[in-house]
Amino acid sequence: MARRFADRLSIALANLRLQETLKHQSVRDALTGLFNRRYMEETGGRELARAQRHGQPVSVLMLDVDHFKRFNDVHGHAIGDAVLRRLGSVLSRQFREEDIACRYGGEEFLVLLPGCTADAALERAEVLRQAVGSLPVAAPDTEGLTVTVSVGIAATVRGSGVLSDLIAQADQALYAAKRAGRNRVKLYGDQ
C-alpha cells in the first residue's frame, strides 16, 4: 500500500513538473528566455486597459538587431543565436519587473513600459542602445564584432489607444531609425 501511494505521488509530482514546463514554454521564447509574442498580445491589452483606468501613460519600444542577416551569413547561425541570447539577457536586466520584454519575431524585440512617458522611454531606450553596443560576443572568428540595435518608440497619453496601433507606430519609428543610419533611437512622430 505504501508503494502504491509512493508511485501515485511520484506520478502526481511528475505531472505537476510537466504542467509547469508546458506553461513556461507557452509564454516564453526558448532561445532568449523572454516572453513570446503571444504572451505580449494577451497581456499588453490588459496593461493598456489598466493604464487607461488609472490615467497612466504607456510606451512601447520596438527594437531590431542591425544587419542581423550578416551575423548569420558571415559567422553562422550559432553566432546569430548567441547574439539573440545576449540581447535577451540585456533586456532582462535593463527593465523593471512590471515591464514586459518579449521576442516579437526573428531578431525583433518589443518592450511594453506601463506608466512610462515618451521622454522616459527615450532615455531608457538610449541606455539600452548603449548597453547593447558594448555587448561582447565571445566566439571564434568574432573579434571586433559589434552588435547594435535600432529602436522605435511610441507612447500613449494616459493609456489611451489600442495596442496594435501603438505597436504599429513603434514599428514605423523603428524603420525611421534604420533609414536614418541605424544604431539610433526614434520616437514616433519625430521622423
C-alpha positions, -999 to +999 in steps of 0.1 A: +000+000+000+029+024+008+045+015-025+013+023-044+009+056-026+046+065-034+040+056-070+009+077-073+027+106-055+056+103-079+033+104-109+014+134-095+047+153-089+059+144-125+026+157-138+030+190-119+065+194-132+053+188-168+024+213-164+048+239-151+072+232-180+044+234-206+032+267-190+067+282-192+071+271-228+037+285-238+047+321-227+085+321-231+108+322-260+131+292-258+162+310-272+161+342-252+140+334-221+120+365-227+082+364-231+069+355-265+047+374-289+016+355-279+021+365-243+027+401-252-005+403-272-026+388-244-010+408-216-004+440-235-041+447-240-048+442-203-019+465-194-031+492-217-067+490-203-053+492-167-033+523-177-064+539-192-083+533-159-056+549-139-048+577-163-012+565-168+009+566-200+022+535-217+052+534-240+064+507-264+099+501-276+103+481-308+139+471-315+158+452-341+194+440-344+211+460-371+224+439-400+214+406-383+214+387-415+251+394-418+258+377-384+242+345-397+257+347-432+292+356-421+295+339-387+268+312-389+235+307-371+252+297-338+267+332-336+233+347-346+217+327-318+244+338-293+237+375-303+199+370-296+206+352-263+229+381-252+203+407-262+176+388-243+199+389-213+204+427-216+167+433-220+160+412-188+185+433-168+176+467-182+139+469-174+117+469-144+098+438-133+065+454-144+078+460-179+071+433-204+100+424-227+094+399-255+109+384-286+084+396-311+098+377-340+132+368-355+156+395-344+128+419-334+120+426-298+093+446-281+092+461-246+059+474-231+065+501-205+034+507-183+035+541-166+063+553-187+061+586-206+076+592-241+105+612-226+113+585-200+111+558-228+136+578-249+160+578-220+156+542-213+159+532-250+192+552-253+206+534-222+196+501-238+211+510-272+244+519-255+243+487-234+238+466-265+267+484-283+291+472-256+279+435-258+308+412-262+302+382-284+327+356-274+331+331-302+357+320-327+363+345-355+342+372-339+369+396-328+358+431-334+322+420-340+299+447-327+261+444-321+239+474-325+202+479-324+178+504-338+148+514-316+115+528-324+092+543-296+055+550-294+037+563-264+002+569-252-011+598-231-029+584-201-031+549-216-054+560-245-052+540-276-051+505-290-022+481-285-020+471-322-019+508-332+008+515-306+029+486-319+025+498-355+036+533-345+067+519-327+074+498-358+072+529-380+096+547-357+120+517-358+121+519-396+127+556-394+157+549-371+170+524-397+166+548-426+184+575-405+215+552-404+208+525-378+221+523-342+198+551-331+165+557-313+135+574-329+102+585-313+070+581-334+061+615-349+097+628-348+106+612-381 
